[in-house]
Amino acid sequence: MILRYKTELEILHKVKETTKYKVVIISYQIRPLNNASTSNIEYTDKTKGVSKKKILTTLKMYEDIFYLVSSINVTKEFVTLKPRVSSIAEMHLRSYRTPIQIPVEDLLNKNDKISPKVILR
């Protein structure tokens, strides 16, 4: 796979799935095409048959994703991504707003990116 996709290879980090929805954090691409490392989120509403994948954020360092998303919580209105809690995590997360709380309607709209107001400080 690495030979086929090279730097565009997406590495899966977290998935949460129920009968009603599926949230996938395709955690990161390490410097895809020599650009900054990114993290993506894919949300599927199984009851409506709608799915959308978006860029979650540009990562300062690709390792940040491991501290940025430790757990996923989904309600009718929000997807909440909770960070790890540790002193090392605190250092990695200084420039991110945590926990990340994304309105479900923002995940399903036509924009390709999540608003930076949701994630960056």
N, C-alpha and C positions, 0 to 999 in steps of 0.2 A: 504493500500500500504506500509506503514511503516513497518508493521509486516512481509509482504512478502519480501521486498527488503532490509530491515534493513539499514545498512550504505551505501549500493550501490545504494540507491534511487537517481535518477537524478532529480534535481529541475530546471525547465525551467525558464530562465531569460528574453531573448529577442528573437523575431522572426521577420524577414523581408521577405516578399514574394511578388513576382510579377508573371507575366505570363512566364517569362524567367528563373527565379531562385528563390531559397529559401535558406535563411541563418538562421540557428538556433543556438543560443548560449544556449546550455544546461548548464546552468550557473555553477552549482557546485554540487559536491558530498562532503558532510561533512565527512571528515576522513573515506573514504571507506576502509573497512577491516583494520582499524587502521593506514592507511597510510595518507599522506598529502592530504589536500583538493585539488581538481582539477576542472578546468573548461574545457569544451569541445566545439567544433564548428563543425557543420554539414553543408555542402554546397551541394546543389542540382542544377545541370544545367539541367533545364527542356527541353531545346531544344535538348540536346545530350542524355538525359535520364541517366545521370551519377550522383551518389551521393557518398559522402565520409564523414565519421565522424572521427575527430582527437582530440587528447588532445591539447587544446590551451595553457594552462600553469598550473603549480603547484602554488597554491595560498598561500601566506604567512598566510593570515587569510581568511576564506571563505567569509567574508563580503566585501573583496576587489573587488569582481566581480561587486557589485552594483556601485562602483565608476569607475571601469575599463571600463565598457561598458555601455554607456548611449544611444548611437545611432549607427546604422549600415548604412554604405554607400557602394554601390556596383557599380563598373564600369566594363568594359570589362576585365581589367587587374588586378584590386585590390579589396579586401574587406577591408574597413577601419572601425575600431572600435574606436569610439570617446569616451573619458572619460567625466565624470561629471566635472564641473568647480566650485570648492568651496574650502575654506580653509581646511575643513575636508577631502575632496577628495585628496587634495594635500598631506596630511599626509599619506593617504593610498597608494598613487601611487608613492612614492619616489623610490621604487625599480623596477618599471616597466617603459618601454619605451612607451610613449603615444604620439599621437594616434598610435594604432597598425595598421599597413598596411601590409596585407598578399597578396602576388601574388596568383591569382586564380589557376594558374598551381601548386603551392605548396599545395593548398587545395585538389587537385585531384590526386596528385602523390601517390605512394605506401607507403610512410612513415606513421607511426601512430601518429607522433608528429609534431607540428610546430617548426621550428628552434628557439632555445632560443635567437638567435641574433635579431629576430624580436620583442621579447617581453621584455626580461630582460635587465636591464642596467648593 
